[in-house]
């Protein structure tokens, strides 16, 4: 027995490099929950990642020479207040978003 009680509500969604405002979940909605973002940086100069709540932008990672290639786990633990959660990625980063998203 794994110890995981069903139904385990967290889902995940992948966001490829060079995406602009990709909605998390099928449609996204107010009340959707982002638990964690796992950011994989391949090219530091273009590794920007922005989380959007409706029209509010939250910069999580800038494409800067001081970044280091690798994997970053960013705890968000937030509920959307003004629309679907969306993610924008630069050409040098991908994201796995973990949370509860509208279908």
C-alpha positions in Angstrom: 0.0 0.0 0.0 1.4 3.3 -1.0 -0.1 5.4 1.8 -1.8 7.8 -0.8 -5.5 8.3 -0.1 -7.6 8.4 -3.2 -8.7 10.7 -4.7 -5.4 12.6 -4.5 -6.4 16.0 -5.9 -3.1 17.4 -7.1 -2.6 17.4 -10.8 0.4 18.4 -12.9 0.7 20.2 -16.2 3.9 20.7 -18.3 4.7 24.0 -19.9 7.3 23.8 -22.7 9.9 26.4 -23.5 8.9 29.6 -25.3 5.2 29.5 -24.2 3.2 32.7 -23.7 0.4 32.7 -21.1 -0.3 29.0 -21.2 -3.4 28.3 -19.1 -3.1 25.7 -16.4 -5.9 23.2 -16.6 -8.5 22.9 -19.3 -10.0 26.4 -18.9 -8.6 27.7 -15.7 -10.8 29.7 -13.2 -10.8 31.8 -10.1 -10.1 29.5 -7.2 -7.6 27.3 -9.0 -4.6 26.4 -6.7 -0.9 26.3 -7.6 1.1 24.3 -5.1 4.5 24.2 -6.7 6.3 25.0 -9.9 9.3 22.9 -10.9 11.4 25.0 -13.3 14.1 23.3 -15.4 16.7 25.8 -16.7 18.7 24.8 -19.7 19.9 28.1 -21.1 20.4 30.8 -18.4 20.2 33.9 -20.6 16.7 33.0 -21.8 15.4 31.2 -18.7 12.6 33.7 -17.6 9.5 32.3 -16.0 6.4 34.4 -15.2 3.2 33.2 -13.4 0.1 35.2 -14.2 -3.1 35.4 -12.1 -5.5 36.9 -14.6 -3.7 40.0 -15.6 -1.3 40.2 -12.6 2.3 39.1 -13.5 4.5 37.4 -10.9 8.1 37.1 -12.1 9.6 33.9 -10.6 12.8 33.7 -12.6 14.6 36.2 -14.8 16.8 35.3 -17.7 20.0 36.5 -16.2 23.6 35.4 -16.5 23.7 34.8 -12.7 21.3 31.9 -13.0 22.7 28.4 -12.9 21.4 25.6 -15.2 19.5 23.0 -13.2 16.1 22.4 -11.5 14.4 24.9 -9.2 11.4 24.0 -7.0 9.3 27.1 -6.2 6.6 26.8 -3.6 3.6 29.0 -4.5 0.7 27.7 -2.4 -1.7 30.3 -3.8 -5.3 30.4 -5.0 -6.1 32.4 -8.1 -8.0 35.6 -7.3 -8.6 37.0 -10.8 -8.8 34.4 -13.4 -6.9 31.3 -14.7 -3.3 30.7 -13.7 -1.1 31.1 -16.7 2.6 30.5 -17.3 5.0 32.2 -19.7 8.4 30.7 -20.3 11.5 31.8 -22.1 13.3 29.7 -24.6 15.7 28.3 -22.0 13.2 27.0 -19.4 10.4 24.5 -19.0 8.0 24.1 -16.1 6.0 21.4 -14.4 3.1 23.0 -12.5 1.5 21.1 -9.6 -1.8 22.1 -8.2 -5.6 21.8 -8.5 -6.8 23.2 -11.9 -10.2 23.5 -13.5 -10.9 20.9 -16.2 
